[in-house]
């Protein structure tokens, strides 16, 4: 596995964890929510820009995106 792929996976896992913690969700519940409302795809597609931001900023972005796609956790 390349270093870039490991970095992308680690970043995605950190974002899922931070998102789940912010909204008092279990990790699986947080992942399923993000998957359902486009957050996981967003992290994959926008990694190059998002990983330069703080994790809190990434969680804010995920929250905004998921709300636009019908999510309701916040």
C-alpha positions in Angstrom: 0.0 0.0 0.0 1.4 3.4 -0.9 2.1 6.1 1.6 -0.6 8.4 0.0 -3.3 5.7 0.3 -2.4 5.2 4.0 -2.5 8.9 4.6 -5.9 9.2 2.9 -7.2 6.2 5.0 -5.8 7.7 8.2 -7.3 11.1 7.5 -10.7 9.6 6.7 -10.7 7.6 9.9 -9.7 10.7 11.9 -12.5 12.7 10.4 -15.1 9.9 11.1 -13.9 9.8 14.7 -14.0 13.5 15.1 -17.5 13.8 13.5 -18.8 10.9 15.6 -17.4 12.5 18.8 -18.8 15.9 18.1 -22.3 14.5 17.7 -22.1 11.7 20.3 -22.4 8.9 17.8 -20.7 5.6 17.8 -18.0 5.1 15.2 -20.2 2.8 13.1 -23.2 5.1 13.4 -21.0 8.1 12.4 -19.6 6.2 9.4 -23.0 5.1 8.2 -24.4 8.6 8.5 -21.5 10.1 6.5 -21.8 7.4 3.9 -25.6 7.9 3.6 -25.3 11.7 3.2 -22.2 12.0 1.0 -19.6 12.7 3.6 -17.3 9.8 2.8 -17.4 10.6 -0.9 -16.6 14.2 -0.1 -13.6 13.2 1.9 -12.3 11.0 -1.0 -13.0 13.6 -3.7 -11.8 16.7 -1.7 -8.9 15.1 0.2 -6.2 17.4 -1.5 -7.9 20.5 -0.1 -9.5 19.2 3.1 -6.5 17.6 4.6 -4.8 21.0 4.7 -7.5 22.2 7.1 -7.9 21.4 10.8 -10.0 18.4 11.7 -12.6 20.8 13.2 -12.9 22.6 9.9 -13.3 19.3 8.1 -16.1 18.3 10.5 -17.8 21.6 9.9 -17.6 21.0 6.2 -18.9 17.5 6.6 -21.8 18.8 8.7 -22.7 21.4 6.1 -22.5 19.0 3.2 -24.6 16.3 5.0 -27.2 18.9 5.9 -27.5 19.9 2.2 -28.0 16.2 1.4 -30.8 15.7 3.9 -28.8 14.9 7.1 -30.0 16.2 10.4 -27.5 15.6 13.2 -26.6 19.1 14.1 
